[in-house]
Amino acid sequence: MSRNNYRPVLVVTLDAAEPALIRRLIDQDRMPTLKRLLAQGRWSRVDSPAYVGSGAVWPTFMTGQGPASHGVYGEWVWQPATMSLKRFSGDGLTPFWKELAAAGVKVGVLDVPFAPVNNPAEGFEVTE
């Protein structure tokens, strides 16, 4: 337990994975680590807030806010000053686990696309 009595948080994302296939592999004991994690945690599906494209999915997941709040609608962001596009990097977004880590919760984050690195004091982040 962390110093604040909250359970540790581990976020594992499987970007672009087919959920039915992953579930089937877990049920067939072909992904034993995920099976153990699932037995102790939760499985959540992340759906796109848009009907077309998926650029807003991970910013929405990591912030808990919709595109109208975080301002990311796609993988490419318009730069009005230069009249050009720039690939979205996660800069300017605050993921939910940053606040948890600041409160003393042990946090592990594995491969959340576009997530900025926050270097939790206790825990880890693996990105891209």
C-alpha positions in Angstrom: 0.0 0.0 0.0 1.1 3.5 -0.7 1.4 6.0 2.1 -2.1 7.2 1.5 -3.8 3.8 1.7 -4.9 3.7 -1.9 -4.1 0.6 -3.9 -1.4 0.9 -6.6 -2.6 1.7 -10.1 -1.4 -0.1 -13.2 -2.5 1.1 -16.6 -1.8 -1.3 -19.5 -3.0 -0.3 -23.0 -3.2 -2.4 -26.0 -3.6 0.2 -28.7 -5.3 -1.1 -31.9 -5.7 -4.6 -30.4 -8.9 -6.5 -31.3 -10.6 -6.9 -27.9 -12.4 -10.2 -28.8 -9.0 -11.7 -29.8 -7.3 -10.6 -26.6 -10.1 -12.0 -24.5 -10.0 -15.3 -26.4 -6.3 -15.6 -25.9 -6.7 -14.7 -22.2 -9.4 -17.4 -21.8 -7.2 -19.9 -23.6 -4.4 -19.2 -21.1 -2.2 -17.9 -23.9 -1.8 -14.6 -22.1 -1.3 -15.7 -18.5 0.1 -12.4 -17.2 -2.9 -10.4 -18.6 -5.2 -13.1 -17.1 -3.7 -12.6 -13.6 -3.9 -8.8 -14.0 -7.5 -9.1 -15.1 -8.3 -11.3 -12.1 -7.1 -8.6 -9.7 -8.3 -5.5 -11.7 -10.6 -4.3 -14.4 -10.9 -4.5 -18.1 -12.2 -1.4 -19.8 -12.7 -0.7 -23.5 -11.7 2.7 -24.7 -13.9 3.9 -27.6 -13.3 6.9 -29.8 -15.4 10.0 -29.0 -15.7 10.5 -32.8 -17.3 8.4 -35.5 -14.4 8.8 -37.9 -10.7 8.7 -36.8 -9.2 7.9 -33.5 -6.9 10.9 -32.7 -9.0 12.0 -29.7 -9.1 8.6 -28.1 -6.0 8.6 -26.0 -6.1 12.3 -24.9 -9.7 11.6 -23.8 -8.6 8.5 -21.9 -5.7 10.1 -20.2 -7.4 13.3 -19.1 -10.9 12.0 -18.5 -12.2 14.9 -20.6 -13.7 15.1 -24.0 -12.1 16.8 -27.1 -13.9 20.0 -26.5 -12.1 20.3 -23.2 -8.6 19.0 -24.0 -8.6 20.4 -27.6 -7.2 17.4 -29.4 -9.3 16.1 -32.3 -6.8 14.2 -34.3 -3.2 13.1 -34.6 -2.2 16.2 -36.4 -2.8 19.6 -34.8 -3.2 22.9 -36.6 -0.5 25.5 -35.8 -2.1 28.9 -36.7 1.2 30.8 -36.2 3.0 28.9 -38.9 -0.1 27.9 -40.9 1.0 24.3 -40.7 0.3 20.9 -39.1 2.3 19.4 -36.3 2.0 15.8 -35.0 0.4 15.8 -31.6 2.9 15.0 -28.9 0.8 15.0 -25.7 2.3 18.3 -24.6 -0.1 20.4 -22.5 -2.2 17.5 -21.3 -2.2 16.3 -17.7 -3.0 12.6 -17.4 -5.1 11.3 -14.5 -2.2 9.3 -13.1 -0.1 12.4 -12.5 -2.4 13.5 -9.7 -2.5 10.0 -8.3 1.3 9.9 -8.2 1.4 13.3 -6.6 -0.9 12.0 -3.9 1.5 9.1 -3.2 -0.2 6.3 -5.1 2.2 3.9 -6.8 1.5 4.2 -10.5 2.6 2.1 -13.5 1.7 3.2 -17.0 2.5 1.0 -20.0 2.2 2.4 -23.5 -0.5 5.0 -23.5 -0.1 6.6 -26.9 0.7 10.4 -26.8 1.1 10.4 -23.1 3.6 12.9 -21.8 6.3 11.6 -19.5 5.6 12.6 -15.8 8.3 10.5 -14.0 6.3 9.4 -11.0 8.3 9.3 -7.7 7.0 5.7 -7.0 6.2 3.7 -10.1 7.1 3.7 -13.8 6.0 5.0 -17.2 6.8 3.3 -20.5 5.7 5.3 -23.5 5.8 5.0 -27.3 
